[in-house]
């Protein structure tokens, strides 16, 4: 969760894709999460180099690690509603701020995609009592939509973390795949 966790997710996924022979370009906003703002990251890959920020209406896959953050990036979903939306069910509510209703979320999700996955990440978070594992849960879940195999992604995780944090992330990685 937060900016550091998103950038780490981007690094793990980007490294795995590069090792798989793809050209990878990433872009992220820095520092905003420390002030309670949202952090947006982009990862683009393919056989050719791509600009770091996608054109509006062109994303194949959109991920949100906190439910309301998806609202800021839905403009990148494809007009034909073919973009895959992977949305964490985690809700970060700020006191005195109005949080969108469930009906509003569903309306916006359905207006923008026919392929919506609302992940019940809090089941795993509560089991391990660690909010920081949301990114790895999501990373393991999106594996089924990417041209990388589980072992290569797991190796990138092993090259990123060590000790108890590595052990936790590997457990969570296995569990998140089946959400």
HELIX and SHEET records of a PDB file:
HELIX    1   1 UNK A    2  UNK A   19  1                                  18    
HELIX    2   2 UNK A   32  UNK A   35  5                                   4    
HELIX    3   3 UNK A   67  UNK A   72  5                                   6    
HELIX    4   4 UNK A   74  UNK A   76  5                                   3    
HELIX    5   5 UNK A  102  UNK A  112  1                                  11    
HELIX    6   6 UNK A  122  UNK A  128  1                                   7    
HELIX    7   7 UNK A  131  UNK A  133  5                                   3    
HELIX    8   8 UNK A  134  UNK A  142  1                                   9    
HELIX    9   9 UNK A  143  UNK A  145  5                                   3    
HELIX   10  10 UNK A  150  UNK A  160  1                                  11    
HELIX   11  11 UNK A  163  UNK A  177  1                                  15    
SHEET    1   A 2 UNK A  23  UNK A  28  0                                        
SHEET    2   A 2 UNK A  41  UNK A  46 -1                                        
SHEET    1   B 3 UNK A  61  UNK A  64  0                                        
SHEET    2   B 3 UNK A  84  UNK A  88  1                                        
SHEET    3   B 3 UNK A 115  UNK A 119  1                                        
END                                                                             
